[in-house]
Structure formats: structure tokens, C-alpha cells
């Protein structure tokens, strides 16, 4: 059974940093694409960042220059480094993984709160 194990979120002051991690376990297919979406209170889920198998990254304009995404040697985990956090970054962050068989899996979500 595929599981996405996410790190803890937390409360951060404006201007601070936080790293989120997400590890995919129980897979038999290659991870084709993985990354993050977020959902702020009263808003829809929006794309944050993605990392393709092979290393190409895509970062949404709203966080470009502040957030980076990376992986490790296993290519089954990714790390979202969030710097210069703003109150507008407050949201539940969801990790996803798209497999070679086109199935997509989601994490349970991480609450990130940025205080002003």
C-alpha cells in the first residue's frame, strides 16, 4: 500500500523558514512527479512546487525565489524549503506523488501557520 509520510508543520514568524518533507513508501512503480499543493482558509487548493523524475523543478510564481524543492538519492522523498515566509503562506500543505502507472497519491496535509 502506497503511503506518503509527511513531516510536521508548525507556527513560524513572518520572515522565518521551515522545511517540509514527504517520503513515499510501499511503492512498486517509479515516482514520475512529486511535489506540493496548498490550501489556505476559504480558498481552493493551489499548486506550489513540483519535481520531475530527472530533476526538473517547477515553482509557482507566488513563492518563486523563496521556496525550493529537492529530492534525495532514493528519489522517493522530497523536501520543500520555505524561506522568507509571509502570513499569506499560511495554509495546509499537501504532498502528492504521481507514479509511472499514472496513479496519484496524496499526503494527509501539514498545517503551516505564519504569524505577522
N, C-alpha and C positions, 0 to 999 in steps of 0.2 A: 504494500500500500504506500503510495507516494505521500510524503509529508513535507511541509515547508516549516522549518523551525526558525522562528524569528527571535531577535534579541529583545531586550526590554527597552521601552521608551523612557519618557521622563519629562520633567519640568526643567526648562532651560531659560536663562535670562536672555533678553534680546542682545544680539551680538555674539552669543555663545556658540558652541559647537556640540555636535552629537553624532555618533556613528551608529547606524542601524546595520544589522547583519541578517542574512537569511540563508539557511542551508537546506538543500534539497536532499531528502533521504528516501530510501526504498524504491529507487528508480531502476528501470532496466533499459530505458531509452536515453539517448543523448539529450541534454538540455540544449535547445536550439536558441532560446532567447529567455532572458530573465531580467527582472527589474522591479520598479515600484510605481504604484499609483497612490494617490492620497485623496481623502475626502474630508473637507472642512465642514463644520456645523452648518446645516442648511443648504449645502451645495452638493453638486454631483461629484462623482469620482473623476479625478483628472490625472493625466499622465505626468510622471515626474522624471523618470530616467530608465534607460534600458541598456542592456549589454548583450550583444550577439555572441554566439559561439564563434570564435575567431578574433574577438576583441573589439569590434566596432561599438562605440557607445553613442547614445543619443540622450541629450539633456534638454528638458523643456526650457524655453526662454525665460520663464518666470524664476528659475533657480540657476540658470547658467552663470558660471563664474563664482558660485557659492557652493554648489553641490557637485560631487564627483561620484562615479560608480566604478567599482573594480571587482575583480574576482581573485580566486586563489588558484593554486596549481591543480586542484581537483576539478575546477570549472563547475562545481556543484554548489558553490556558495558565492554570494555577492555581498558587497559592503557599500552602503550609501553614506558617504562622509558629507555631513551638513555643516557648513560654516556660515558665519555672519547671519545667524538665524534671526528671523523677524516674527512679530506676532502673527502676521499673515501666513506663516508656515505652520501654524497650529492646525493639526488635522490628525486623523487616523491614517497611518501609512500601511499600505498593503503590498506585500511582496507577491510576485507571480513568477511562474516558470512555464514556458511553452516547450513541450517535448517534440522530438522528431516525429512522433506519431500524431502530432497536431493537438494533443490533449493539453489543456491549460489548467494549472493548479494554482490555488491562492492560499496565502497565509491567513491567519485569523485577524491580523491587524495590530498595529502598535500605536498607542496614543502618544503623540508628541505635543507638548504644550510649551509655547514660548511666551514668557511674560514680558511686558513692556517696562 
